[in-house]
Amino acid sequence: MDWRDTLRDIVYGSVAGAAGKLIEYPLDTVKVRMQTQPAHIFPTSWSCIKYTYAKEGLWKGFYQGLGSPVAGAALENAVLFVAFNRAQHFLENHYRESLSPLSKTVLSGAFAGACVSYVLTPVELVKCTLQVSNLSGSKTKHSKIGPTIKHIVQSRGLLALWQGQSSTFIRECAGGAVWFTTYETVKKYLAHRRGGPSNEDNHTWELLTAGASAGVAFNASIFPADTIKSTAQTEHLGIVEATKRILARNGPAGLYRGLGITLLRAAPANAVVFYTYETLSSL
């Protein structure tokens, strides 16, 4: 694999990630607010949607801080696909006989997730901060990306941008393995089910179904870690303190607040990510 393969993965992954983020962002805002606010403020996802729209409107309420996650999603998916494909190539060359195809996919996905966690943490810190900045009790009232980053760095130092790195690392390692493995498994299953040859391209609906399945599996498997990460980032806490805060506020169920709306957004967004990447790769 040469630099042209890497460049293609960067370009295709960036376009795919940005497209998926544009679709999922409004529901992601609801998810973050559900994760970080007490249950009496937002008892259900629908109550959060109604409050946000009534008090803040469509753009300010649901798309606050969009620029950071779109850029972050482009970078995130570029790193994901580059790291995954390079890891696959390495394992195929050095462990062709000792590892099964499934094991190679799992290990490559975990490696890709570990790599992307270092990119994703500061992006999600800014995103989550902006998504709750309009709510009462927020620690910052900045509504733009630049001033928010400046405030974080000036008040807590440069390393504060990586607040929640540990939980993001854990989430992305496990999530990366689940994400890629689910996608590849479902894609191959659907091709096999209709009797197509193994080297035949999947139909559009098969790619979309596999991508949607990967998104749902990823978010369902790592959601408690994501809730802890969101709380740690918006309330400036460590992992242990954030976990205690969630359990004291809403009990064990608090780790899963916003799961429904998350799975709802994950399916179309991840279907678009994988479909876009596969389509561009086949050109």
TAUR-V260432 format. One record per residue. N is the residue number from 1. RES is the residue in one letter. PHI is phi in degrees with one decimal (* if undefined). BURIAL is + if it has 9 or more other C-alpha atoms within 8 Angstrom, else -. D_LAST is the distance of its C-alpha to the last C-alpha in whole Angstrom. Layout:
n;res;phi;burial;d_last
N;RES;PHI;BURIAL;D_LAST
N;RES;PHI;BURIAL;D_LAST
//
This chain:
n;res;phi;burial;d_last
1;M;*;-;18
2;D;-112.3;-;18
3;W;-64.6;-;18
4;R;-68.1;-;14
5;D;-63.6;-;14
6;T;-63.6;+;16
7;L;-62.3;-;15
8;R;-62.6;+;11
9;D;-62.1;+;13
10;I;-64.2;+;15
11;V;-67.2;+;13
12;Y;-65.5;+;11
13;G;-65.5;+;14
14;S;-64.6;+;16
15;V;-63.0;+;14
16;A;-63.6;+;14
17;G;-65.3;+;18
18;A;-63.8;+;19
19;A;-63.1;+;18
20;G;-65.3;+;20
21;K;-66.6;+;23
22;L;-60.3;-;23
23;I;-76.5;+;23
24;E;-90.8;+;26
25;Y;-59.5;+;28
26;P;-57.0;+;31
27;L;-74.4;+;31
28;D;-66.6;+;31
29;T;-61.1;+;34
30;V;-62.2;+;36
31;K;-59.8;+;35
32;V;-64.6;+;37
33;R;-66.9;+;40
34;M;-65.3;+;40
35;Q;-70.2;+;40
36;T;-104.0;+;42
37;Q;-111.6;-;45
38;P;-60.9;+;48
39;A;-64.5;+;48
40;H;-72.1;-;51
41;I;-80.7;-;49
42;F;-127.1;+;46
43;P;-62.7;-;47
44;T;-137.0;+;44
45;S;-61.6;+;40
46;W;-64.7;-;41
47;S;-64.7;+;44
48;C;-67.3;+;42
49;I;-63.1;+;40
50;K;-63.0;-;43
51;Y;-63.2;-;44
52;T;-61.3;+;41
53;Y;-68.8;+;41
54;A;-68.1;-;44
55;K;-88.4;-;45
56;E;-124.9;+;42
57;G;82.6;+;40
58;L;-71.6;+;36
59;W;-70.6;-;35
60;K;-66.5;-;37
61;G;-77.3;+;38
62;F;-100.2;+;34
63;Y;-115.5;+;32
64;Q;-59.5;+;35
65;G;79.3;+;33
66;L;-63.1;+;29
67;G;-58.6;-;28
68;S;-61.5;+;29
69;P;-68.5;+;27
70;V;-65.6;+;24
71;A;-63.4;+;24
72;G;-66.2;+;25
73;A;-66.0;+;22
74;A;-62.2;+;20
75;L;-66.8;+;21
76;E;-57.9;+;22
77;N;-72.5;+;19
78;A;-61.4;+;18
79;V;-64.4;+;21
80;L;-58.1;+;20
81;F;-71.7;+;17
82;V;-64.0;+;18
83;A;-64.1;+;21
84;F;-63.8;+;20
85;N;-68.2;+;18
86;R;-68.4;-;21
87;A;-65.5;+;23
88;Q;-59.1;+;22
89;H;-62.6;+;21
90;F;-62.7;+;25
91;L;-65.6;+;26
92;E;-65.2;+;25
93;N;-77.3;-;26
94;H;-108.1;-;30
95;Y;-133.3;+;30
96;R;-58.9;+;28
97;E;-89.9;-;32
98;S;-85.3;-;33
99;L;-117.8;-;31
100;S;-76.3;-;29
101;P;-54.9;-;26
102;L;-64.9;-;27
103;S;-62.3;-;29
104;K;-63.0;+;26
105;T;-66.4;+;24
106;V;-62.3;+;27
107;L;-66.3;+;28
108;S;-65.9;+;25
109;G;-64.9;+;24
110;A;-64.8;+;28
111;F;-63.6;+;27
112;A;-61.8;+;24
113;G;-63.4;+;26
114;A;-62.2;+;29
115;C;-63.4;+;27
116;V;-74.2;+;26
117;S;-60.9;+;30
118;Y;-73.8;+;31
119;V;-83.2;+;28
120;L;-75.8;+;29
121;T;-58.1;+;32
122;P;-65.6;+;33
123;V;-64.1;+;31
124;E;-72.4;+;32
125;L;-60.9;+;35
126;V;-64.4;+;35
127;K;-60.3;+;33
128;C;-65.4;+;36
129;T;-61.2;+;39
130;L;-70.7;+;37
131;Q;-68.3;+;37
132;V;-111.9;+;41
133;S;-66.9;+;42
134;N;-83.6;+;43
135;L;-85.5;-;45
136;S;-65.7;-;49
137;G;90.0;-;50
138;S;-64.6;+;46
139;K;-79.6;-;47
140;T;-142.0;-;45
141;K;-113.3;-;45
142;H;-70.1;-;42
143;S;-119.0;+;40
144;K;-127.7;-;37
145;I;-64.2;+;35
146;G;-56.8;-;37
147;P;-60.3;+;40
148;T;-65.6;+;40
149;I;-61.8;+;38
150;K;-60.7;-;41
151;H;-62.5;-;44
152;I;-63.3;+;42
153;V;-66.2;+;43
154;Q;-68.5;-;46
155;S;-85.4;-;48
156;R;-133.0;-;46
157;G;93.1;+;45
158;L;-62.9;-;41
159;L;-66.4;-;41
160;A;-63.9;+;41
161;L;-65.6;+;38
162;W;-104.0;+;37
163;Q;-60.2;+;40
164;G;89.6;+;39
165;Q;-60.6;+;37
166;S;-60.5;-;38
167;S;-69.6;+;37
168;T;-67.0;+;34
169;F;-60.8;+;33
170;I;-61.6;+;35
171;R;-60.0;+;33
172;E;-75.1;+;29
173;C;-61.1;+;30
174;A;-66.6;+;31
175;G;-65.6;+;29
176;G;-61.7;+;26
177;A;-62.4;+;27
178;V;-66.6;+;27
179;W;-60.2;+;24
180;F;-68.7;+;22
181;T;-65.5;+;24
182;T;-62.1;+;24
183;Y;-61.3;+;20
184;E;-64.8;+;20
185;T;-66.6;-;23
186;V;-66.5;+;23
187;K;-60.7;+;19
188;K;-68.2;+;21
189;Y;-62.3;-;24
190;L;-65.9;+;22
191;A;-66.8;+;20
192;H;-67.5;+;24
193;R;-63.4;-;26
194;R;-89.8;-;24
195;G;82.4;-;25
196;G;-77.2;-;21
197;P;-66.5;-;20
198;S;-65.3;-;20
199;N;-95.5;-;16
200;E;-83.0;-;15
201;D;-65.6;-;12
202;N;-72.3;-;14
203;H;-71.0;-;15
204;T;-57.2;-;14
205;W;-65.3;-;18
206;E;-71.0;+;18
207;L;-64.2;+;16
208;L;-65.4;+;18
209;T;-65.5;+;21
210;A;-64.6;+;20
211;G;-65.3;+;19
212;A;-62.7;+;22
213;S;-62.8;+;24
214;A;-63.1;+;23
215;G;-63.9;+;24
216;V;-65.6;+;28
217;A;-63.3;+;28
218;F;-59.5;+;28
219;N;-68.8;+;30
220;A;-66.6;+;33
221;S;-80.2;-;33
222;I;-116.8;+;33
223;F;-60.2;+;35
224;P;-57.7;-;38
225;A;-64.5;+;37
226;D;-68.8;+;35
227;T;-63.1;+;38
228;I;-62.6;+;40
229;K;-62.3;+;38
230;S;-61.9;+;38
231;T;-67.2;+;42
232;A;-60.8;+;42
233;Q;-75.8;+;40
234;T;-82.6;+;42
235;E;-114.2;-;45
236;H;58.4;-;45
237;L;-122.3;+;46
238;G;-80.7;+;45
239;I;-61.3;+;44
240;V;-63.6;-;47
241;E;-64.6;+;49
242;A;-64.4;+;46
243;T;-64.2;+;46
244;K;-62.7;-;50
245;R;-62.2;-;49
246;I;-65.0;+;47
247;L;-66.2;+;49
248;A;-69.4;-;52
249;R;-79.0;+;51
250;N;-133.2;+;49
251;G;75.3;+;50
252;P;-55.4;-;47
253;A;-63.4;-;46
254;G;-63.6;+;45
255;L;-68.9;+;42
256;Y;-117.5;+;40
257;R;-65.6;+;41
258;G;91.9;+;38
259;L;-63.6;+;36
260;G;-59.6;-;36
261;I;-67.0;+;34
262;T;-68.7;+;32
263;L;-66.4;+;30
264;L;-63.9;-;30
265;R;-80.0;+;28
266;A;-67.3;+;26
267;A;-61.8;+;25
268;P;-67.5;+;22
269;A;-63.8;+;22
270;N;-75.5;+;20
271;A;-61.3;+;18
272;V;-67.4;+;17
273;V;-58.9;+;16
274;F;-69.3;+;14
275;Y;-64.4;+;12
276;T;-63.2;+;11
277;Y;-63.5;+;10
278;E;-65.3;-;9
279;T;-64.9;-;7
280;L;-64.7;-;5
281;S;-65.8;-;6
282;S;-87.5;-;4
283;L;-68.6;-;0
//
